[in-house]
Amino acid sequence: MASTKKETARASAASKAADSIPAKEPAATQGGLPLFFKKPVALEKSRHAKSGLSSTPDLSFAKEANSVALTALEFIEASKFYPIVFSATDDAVPLAILGLEKENYFVEANGAWRNDAYVPAYIRQYPFVFFENESEQKFYLCVDEKSPQFRVEGGEDTKPFFNADGSASPLTNQALEFCNAYHRHHLVTREFVADLKKHDLLLPYQSSFTLKTGRSITLSGFMMINEAAFNALPADVFNEFRSKGWLAFIYLAMASTSNWKRLSVLADEQAAN
């Protein structure tokens, strides 16, 4: 499925099947696949006419992820459950911390998310993702054919990608709309983080914990907003941040640090099981 850049705000404008899309891994993901993805392939009716996804929700694929990307527009919900940090990379992105080690404390044994906590959009988007072909000025909707939810030949418990007449199914249209929205939110987030870095508001941090068992855990390799530097911003920069809507994101990220304690409690529960 393809969409021009101008159409990313209008999912319905790109709901036609794109027979010309090559059935292979998008070049942008080869050698560096996004988190969770193993074989993202452009969605096309010639390849996926009978395929679909299992109708039974299962988030087990995220069980071993102790962090996941967030968009800034998710902070208001994510800050209620997770510490919000930033990756210590040149292209820093906000992250929700889901566990203190290589485990996600919020995925239950049955694949459900824990205690009705907020599910990050990146996880809800999977197994779909947008691939941008810059030369064609288009975005292609891709699906991970290695997803446990993917069904090659469909079946009774399958939601199809395409209807019998070859048109995009409700599942595909919903995925396209979701990925469109996620992309727009990503652009806002990228601008927000660029301003944080421009004004040196991100500093490396680490968090250390001692479990009830006596074992110590240290989590590092991330950045957080430097509250002292933020409070010392010149008035004109502060006003610029306010006009852009960044202040709410900053306050929510700083308030989310109270969730480190929640994670330590969950770590104790995991250790006791």
C-alpha positions, 0 to 999 in steps of 0.5 A: 500500500502506498501513500504520497507525503501529501496524503499521509494526513488522509488515510483514505486517499491511499487505500488502493492496492499497489500492485507495483510495490516489490515484494521484498524487505524495504531497503530502509530496514535491511541491515537495521530492522526496527524493534520487533521486525524480522521480515517487513514486506510492502503490503500488496494484493498480489502477494497478500490476497489471502493473508491476514492477521490472527484475530486473537490479540497477543503482545508476547512479541514485546515480552523481552523489550525493556524499553520502547519508543514514544511520541511526545503526544503519548506523554500524558498517558505514558507518564502515568505508568512509565519513566520517560527517558531519551535514547543516548544516540545522535537521533535521540528519541523518547523511550518508555522504560518497561523493565529494569533488565531484559524483560518487559514487566507489563506483558502477562503470560497470556500475552495481555498487557498488565493491569490496563496500563497504557500500551505505547503506540509503537507496540499497537502499530506492530506488525505494521510500519511505514517505509518511506521511499524518498525518491518516489515521495511515497510511504509504503505500508509494510507488514512483518511476515515473521510476526506470530500474528501473520497468517499466510493463507488466512483462516477462520480466526484471521482478519484479512488484509484485502476483501474478496474484490481486491479492495483494502479491508477494514484492517488495512485501512485502520493500519494505514490510518494509524501509521499516518497518525504515528508518522505525524506525531513522530515529526512533532516529536523529532522537532521537540527533541531537536529543541531539547538538544539545541539548548542542552537540556538532555544529560546522561543518567543512570538509575540504580536499585536494590531488590528485596533479594539484595541484588542490585540493578543499574540501568544506564545508557539513556538521557533525561531532561536536566531540570536545573538547565530547564529552569535556567532557560532564558525568558525568550527560549522559555516563551518559544517552548511555550508557544510550541507546546513543549512545556507540557511534554517537559513537565510530564517527562520530569513527573514520570520519574516517580514511576521508577519506584513502580518498576522496582516493585514490579522487579521484586514481583518478578524475582519472587515468581 
